Amino acid sequence: TVLVEVDGRRIEVSLPADLALSGGCEPAGVIRRKPKPRKRGAHAGAAASGDAVTAPMQGTVVKVAVEEGQEVVVGELVVVLEAMKMENPVTAHKDGIITGLAVEAGAAITQGTVLAEIK
């Protein structure tokens, strides 16, 4: 028998013997594997080199956080893209000045589209 709390209510649940906990915190027969490490910035980056800040995925531009001629630093928000109902930040990959701002809010873009350049 296990006591669980759901939404502030305590419920007593009886489990079959083969589902009962096996001495520790892991259920019997469960093997835990470490998750594969994610590449840093894989979902929200910009081009790794060069001047172009590119779209890491297809989506819609929700917000343009910079202006032409604005100075940015590494990691600063440039654009927010929406893809599959999730907002994804695209950040500056180097310090510099925004030039060639090529998108505006509401624009539909494809993966690899140049959003802006940083000189």
Phi and psi in degrees as GROMACS dihedral restraints (atoms count N, CA, C in turn):
[ dihedral_restraints ]
;  ai    aj    ak    al  type     phi  dphi    fc
    3     4     5     6     1  -125.6    20    10
    4     5     6     7     1   138.6    20    10
    6     7     8     9     1  -101.4    20    10
    7     8     9    10     1   122.0    20    10
    9    10    11    12     1  -122.5    20    10
   10    11    12    13     1   155.5    20    10
   12    13    14    15     1  -118.3    20    10
   13    14    15    16     1   125.4    20    10
   15    16    17    18     1  -128.6    20    10
   16    17    18    19     1   120.1    20    10
   18    19    20    21     1    51.2    20    10
   19    20    21    22     1    40.7    20    10
   21    22    23    24     1    83.1    20    10
   22    23    24    25     1    -4.6    20    10
   24    25    26    27     1  -102.0    20    10
   25    26    27    28     1   135.0    20    10
   27    28    29    30     1   -92.9    20    10
   28    29    30    31     1   130.5    20    10
   30    31    32    33     1  -127.9    20    10
   31    32    33    34     1   133.9    20    10
   33    34    35    36     1   -95.2    20    10
   34    35    36    37     1   125.8    20    10
   36    37    38    39     1  -121.6    20    10
   37    38    39    40     1   130.9    20    10
   39    40    41    42     1   -97.9    20    10
   40    41    42    43     1   131.3    20    10
   42    43    44    45     1  -113.3    20    10
   43    44    45    46     1   147.2    20    10
   45    46    47    48     1   -63.2    20    10
   46    47    48    49     1   153.5    20    10
   48    49    50    51     1   -56.2    20    10
   49    50    51    52     1   -36.4    20    10
   51    52    53    54     1   -74.2    20    10
   52    53    54    55     1   -10.3    20    10
   54    55    56    57     1  -104.8    20    10
   55    56    57    58     1    -4.7    20    10
   57    58    59    60     1   -66.2    20    10
   58    59    60    61     1   156.0    20    10
   60    61    62    63     1   -66.4    20    10
   61    62    63    64     1   143.7    20    10
   63    64    65    66     1  -101.5    20    10
   64    65    66    67     1    70.3    20    10
   66    67    68    69     1    78.1    20    10
   67    68    69    70     1   -37.1    20    10
   69    70    71    72     1  -112.0    20    10
   70    71    72    73     1  -147.3    20    10
   72    73    74    75     1   -95.7    20    10
   73    74    75    76     1   -12.9    20    10
   75    76    77    78     1   -90.1    20    10
   76    77    78    79     1   136.2    20    10
   78    79    80    81     1   -62.3    20    10
   79    80    81    82     1   150.5    20    10
   81    82    83    84     1   -57.6    20    10
   82    83    84    85     1   134.4    20    10
   84    85    86    87     1    81.5    20    10
   85    86    87    88     1     1.7    20    10
   87    88    89    90     1   -90.0    20    10
   88    89    90    91     1   130.1    20    10
   90    91    92    93     1  -111.5    20    10
   91    92    93    94     1   122.2    20    10
   93    94    95    96     1   -94.1    20    10
   94    95    96    97     1   132.4    20    10
   96    97    98    99     1  -117.4    20    10
   97    98    99   100     1   146.1    20    10
   99   100   101   102     1   -70.9    20    10
  100   101   102   103     1   137.1    20    10
  102   103   104   105     1   -67.2    20    10
  103   104   105   106     1   150.7    20    10
  105   106   107   108     1   -67.4    20    10
  106   107   108   109     1   137.0    20    10
  108   109   110   111     1   -66.0    20    10
  109   110   111   112     1   139.4    20    10
  111   112   113   114     1   -85.2    20    10
  112   113   114   115     1   146.2    20    10
  114   115   116   117     1   -68.9    20    10
  115   116   117   118     1   133.3    20    10
  117   118   119   120     1   -60.2    20    10
  118   119   120   121     1   124.3    20    10
  120   121   122   123     1    72.2    20    10
  121   122   123   124     1    15.2    20    10
  123   124   125   126     1   -61.5    20    10
  124   125   126   127     1   -29.7    20    10
  126   127   128   129     1   -96.8    20    10
  127   128   129   130     1    -8.1    20    10
  129   130   131   132     1  -143.8    20    10
  130   131   132   133     1    33.0    20    10
  132   133   134   135     1  -100.1    20    10
  133   134   135   136     1  -158.7    20    10
  135   136   137   138     1  -135.8    20    10
  136   137   138   139     1  -175.7    20    10
  138   139   140   141     1   -59.4    20    10
  139   140   141   142     1   141.2    20    10
  141   142   143   144     1   -72.9    20    10
  142   143   144   145     1   -23.4    20    10
  144   145   146   147     1  -147.7    20    10
  145   146   147   148     1   172.4    20    10
  147   148   149   150     1    81.6    20    10
  148   149   150   151     1  -169.0    20    10
  150   151   152   153     1   -96.8    20    10
  151   152   153   154     1   -22.2    20    10
  153   154   155   156     1   -76.3    20    10
  154   155   156   157     1   133.7    20    10
  156   157   158   159     1   -97.9    20    10
  157   158   159   160     1   115.5    20    10
  159   160   161   162     1  -113.1    20    10
  160   161   162   163     1   157.3    20    10
  162   163   164   165     1   -74.4    20    10
  163   164   165   166     1   124.8    20    10
  165   166   167   168     1   -76.5    20    10
  166   167   168   169     1    -9.4    20    10
  168   169   170   171     1  -159.8    20    10
  169   170   171   172     1   167.1    20    10
  171   172   173   174     1   -75.3    20    10
  172   173   174   175     1   145.0    20    10
  174   175   176   177     1   173.8    20    10
  175   176   177   178     1  -162.0    20    10
  177   178   179   180     1  -121.1    20    10
  178   179   180   181     1   135.4    20    10
  180   181   182   183     1   -72.9    20    10
  181   182   183   184     1   119.5    20    10
  183   184   185   186     1   -93.6    20    10
  184   185   186   187     1   -37.6    20    10
  186   187   188   189     1  -150.0    20    10
  187   188   189   190     1   137.5    20    10
  189   190   191   192     1  -107.6    20    10
  190   191   192   193     1   114.1    20    10
  192   193   194   195     1   -92.7    20    10
  193   194   195   196     1    -1.2    20    10
  195   196   197   198     1  -127.3    20    10
  196   197   198   199     1   167.1    20    10
  198   199   200   201     1  -124.8    20    10
  199   200   201   202     1   156.6    20    10
  201   202   203   204     1   -54.1    20    10
  202   203   204   205     1   130.3    20    10
  204   205   206   207     1    87.7    20    10
  205   206   207   208     1    -4.4    20    10
  207   208   209   210     1   -74.4    20    10
  208   209   210   211     1   141.1    20    10
  210   211   212   213     1   -84.9    20    10
  211   212   213   214     1   133.9    20    10
  213   214   215   216     1  -128.1    20    10
  214   215   216   217     1   159.5    20    10
  216   217   218   219     1  -120.2    20    10
  217   218   219   220     1   162.0    20    10
  219   220   221   222     1   -51.6    20    10
  220   221   222   223     1   132.2    20    10
  222   223   224   225     1    88.9    20    10
  223   224   225   226     1    -9.1    20    10
  225   226   227   228     1   -72.7    20    10
  226   227   228   229     1   141.1    20    10
  228   229   230   231     1   -63.7    20    10
  229   230   231   232     1   130.9    20    10
  231   232   233   234     1  -108.9    20    10
  232   233   234   235     1   -52.6    20    10
  234   235   236   237     1  -143.6    20    10
  235   236   237   238     1   150.6    20    10
  237   238   239   240     1  -113.9    20    10
  238   239   240   241     1   125.5    20    10
  240   241   242   243     1  -107.2    20    10
  241   242   243   244     1   144.8    20    10
  243   244   245   246     1  -108.7    20    10
  244   245   246   247     1   127.4    20    10
  246   247   248   249     1  -141.1    20    10
  247   248   249   250     1   128.2    20    10
  249   250   251   252     1    52.3    20    10
  250   251   252   253     1    46.3    20    10
  252   253   254   255     1    66.1    20    10
  253   254   255   256     1    14.3    20    10
  255   256   257   258     1  -119.6    20    10
  256   257   258   259     1   139.2    20    10
  258   259   260   261     1   -90.1    20    10
  259   260   261   262     1   132.9    20    10
  261   262   263   264     1  -125.0    20    10
  262   263   264   265     1   118.5    20    10
  264   265   266   267     1   -75.0    20    10
  265   266   267   268     1   140.9    20    10
  267   268   269   270     1  -115.7    20    10
  268   269   270   271     1   122.9    20    10
  270   271   272   273     1  -113.2    20    10
  271   272   273   274     1   163.3    20    10
  273   274   275   276     1   -69.3    20    10
  274   275   276   277     1   135.8    20    10
  276   277   278   279     1   -95.2    20    10
  277   278   279   280     1    -4.5    20    10
  279   280   281   282     1  -159.0    20    10
  280   281   282   283     1   164.4    20    10
  282   283   284   285     1   -76.3    20    10
  283   284   285   286     1   147.8    20    10
  285   286   287   288     1   161.5    20    10
  286   287   288   289     1  -162.0    20    10
  288   289   290   291     1  -113.3    20    10
  289   290   291   292     1   132.3    20    10
  291   292   293   294     1   -69.9    20    10
  292   293   294   295     1   124.4    20    10
  294   295   296   297     1  -132.2    20    10
  295   296   297   298     1   157.0    20    10
  297   298   299   300     1    60.2    20    10
  298   299   300   301     1    41.7    20    10
  300   301   302   303     1   -61.3    20    10
  301   302   303   304     1   117.3    20    10
  303   304   305   306     1  -110.9    20    10
  304   305   306   307     1     1.1    20    10
  306   307   308   309     1  -133.7    20    10
  307   308   309   310     1   162.4    20    10
  309   310   311   312     1  -138.0    20    10
  310   311   312   313     1   163.1    20    10
  312   313   314   315     1   -55.6    20    10
  313   314   315   316     1   136.1    20    10
  315   316   317   318     1    97.0    20    10
  316   317   318   319     1   -12.5    20    10
  318   319   320   321     1   -72.5    20    10
  319   320   321   322     1   135.1    20    10
  321   322   323   324     1   -88.3    20    10
  322   323   324   325     1   129.4    20    10
  324   325   326   327     1  -130.0    20    10
  325   326   327   328     1   160.9    20    10
  327   328   329   330     1  -108.6    20    10
  328   329   330   331     1   164.4    20    10
  330   331   332   333     1   -58.5    20    10
  331   332   333   334     1   134.9    20    10
  333   334   335   336     1    91.3    20    10
  334   335   336   337     1    -8.0    20    10
  336   337   338   339     1   -60.4    20    10
  337   338   339   340     1   134.2    20    10
  339   340   341   342     1   -75.3    20    10
  340   341   342   343     1   121.2    20    10
  342   343   344   345     1   -90.4    20    10
  343   344   345   346     1   -38.1    20    10
  345   346   347   348     1  -165.9    20    10
  346   347   348   349     1   172.7    20    10
  348   349   350   351     1  -124.8    20    10
  349   350   351   352     1   148.2    20    10
  351   352   353   354     1  -119.6    20    10
  352   353   354   355     1   118.3    20    10
